[in-house]
Amino acid sequence: MYYRDSVAAKRLRARVSSTRTVTGGITSKEEYVLYIMEVSCSGRTWTVPRRYSEFRRLHSKCHSSSRLPGRRILGSSTEPAFVAQRSKELQEMLQSMLAESSFAVQDGLREFLLVDEMTVRVPEEPLKPGTAERIPLGASSTAHERASDATAANPAAHAGASDKLKELEDTKIALEERTAGQTYEIQRLASAVRRAADDLDA
């Protein structure tokens, strides 16, 4: 059963932030588009990639009153202009569904946006007596002062560190984009497993 507190529901935000065309999946070599949503709830933010067919299933399952973008009959569904327009229409559909008060819609959205998976808080294990690291009073500020002095004394090293940081950030972005397709496939299979388990329990 999903948590249906109205205040918590109001904190759920989602938007279609970007798209990615992926060639090939686990079982085929088709080309398809992932519509990547940025989701935030309970102080956490994450991304969820979904295909158009999944939006369509969500709309049908929830019997939403929002407008579902139609399928493309002629031409490629990965054409940039078409993808941009569909992305805008899916965004409008998503916002409309978020505003609906139907339990079926809200529960469907929570599953679709992986809300319960991403906001479950695992309690931290308490530290055992004697395991906490002892830090001398003022050690943190002293270390910060030493770092500031080193930066002032060697600006070239500081510039090099900034360049390295930017390079690492660029690499991180490239890796996230490269793995978007694999992330989608894993989430799709996980959803299939959950649905199969629900069928067995029914």
SULHUJO-V87083 format. One record per backbone hydrogen bond with DSSP energy under -1.0 kcal/mol. CO is the residue of the C=O (numbers start at 1). NH is the residue of the N-H. E is the energy in kcal/mol with one decimal. If there is no record, write none. Layout:
BEGIN
co->CO nh->NH e->E
co->CO nh->NH e->E
END
This chain:
BEGIN
co->5 nh->9 e->-2.2
co->6 nh->10 e->-1.6
co->9 nh->12 e->-1.3
co->13 nh->40 e->-2.6
co->15 nh->17 e->-1.0
co->15 nh->38 e->-2.7
co->18 nh->36 e->-2.4
co->20 nh->34 e->-3.3
co->22 nh->32 e->-2.6
co->28 nh->25 e->-3.1
co->30 nh->24 e->-3.6
co->32 nh->22 e->-3.3
co->34 nh->20 e->-2.0
co->35 nh->50 e->-1.7
co->36 nh->17 e->-1.9
co->36 nh->18 e->-1.6
co->37 nh->48 e->-2.4
co->38 nh->15 e->-1.4
co->39 nh->46 e->-2.6
co->40 nh->13 e->-2.7
co->41 nh->44 e->-1.9
co->44 nh->41 e->-2.3
co->46 nh->39 e->-3.3
co->48 nh->37 e->-2.6
co->50 nh->35 e->-3.3
co->51 nh->55 e->-1.5
co->52 nh->56 e->-2.3
co->53 nh->57 e->-2.0
co->54 nh->58 e->-2.4
co->55 nh->59 e->-2.5
co->56 nh->60 e->-2.2
co->57 nh->61 e->-2.8
co->58 nh->62 e->-2.2
co->59 nh->64 e->-1.5
co->76 nh->79 e->-1.1
co->79 nh->83 e->-2.8
co->80 nh->84 e->-2.5
co->81 nh->85 e->-1.9
co->82 nh->86 e->-2.9
co->83 nh->87 e->-2.6
co->84 nh->88 e->-1.7
co->85 nh->89 e->-2.1
co->86 nh->90 e->-2.9
co->87 nh->91 e->-1.9
co->88 nh->92 e->-1.9
co->89 nh->93 e->-2.2
co->90 nh->94 e->-2.7
co->91 nh->95 e->-2.4
co->92 nh->96 e->-2.0
co->93 nh->97 e->-2.3
co->94 nh->98 e->-2.2
co->95 nh->99 e->-1.2
co->102 nh->106 e->-2.5
co->103 nh->107 e->-2.9
co->104 nh->108 e->-2.0
co->105 nh->109 e->-2.6
co->106 nh->110 e->-2.1
co->107 nh->111 e->-1.8
co->108 nh->112 e->-2.6
co->109 nh->113 e->-2.9
co->110 nh->115 e->-2.5
co->111 nh->114 e->-1.1
co->114 nh->118 e->-1.9
co->115 nh->119 e->-1.6
co->128 nh->131 e->-2.2
co->136 nh->139 e->-2.1
co->138 nh->142 e->-2.0
co->139 nh->143 e->-2.3
co->140 nh->144 e->-2.0
co->141 nh->145 e->-2.2
co->142 nh->146 e->-2.1
co->143 nh->147 e->-2.3
co->144 nh->148 e->-2.3
co->145 nh->149 e->-2.3
co->146 nh->150 e->-2.2
co->147 nh->151 e->-2.1
co->148 nh->152 e->-2.2
co->149 nh->153 e->-2.0
co->150 nh->154 e->-1.6
co->154 nh->158 e->-1.4
co->155 nh->159 e->-2.3
co->156 nh->160 e->-2.2
co->157 nh->161 e->-2.2
co->158 nh->162 e->-2.0
co->159 nh->163 e->-2.2
co->160 nh->164 e->-2.2
co->161 nh->165 e->-2.3
co->162 nh->166 e->-2.3
co->163 nh->167 e->-2.2
co->164 nh->168 e->-2.2
co->165 nh->169 e->-2.3
co->166 nh->170 e->-2.4
co->167 nh->171 e->-2.1
co->168 nh->172 e->-2.3
co->169 nh->173 e->-2.2
co->170 nh->174 e->-2.2
co->171 nh->175 e->-2.3
co->172 nh->176 e->-2.2
co->173 nh->177 e->-2.2
co->174 nh->178 e->-2.2
co->175 nh->179 e->-1.8
co->179 nh->183 e->-2.6
co->180 nh->184 e->-2.2
co->181 nh->185 e->-2.2
co->182 nh->186 e->-2.3
co->183 nh->187 e->-2.4
co->184 nh->188 e->-2.7
co->185 nh->189 e->-2.3
co->186 nh->190 e->-2.3
co->187 nh->191 e->-2.2
co->188 nh->192 e->-1.9
co->189 nh->193 e->-2.2
co->190 nh->194 e->-2.2
co->191 nh->195 e->-2.5
co->192 nh->196 e->-2.2
co->193 nh->197 e->-2.3
co->194 nh->198 e->-2.3
co->195 nh->199 e->-2.1
co->196 nh->200 e->-1.8
co->197 nh->201 e->-1.8
co->198 nh->202 e->-1.5
END
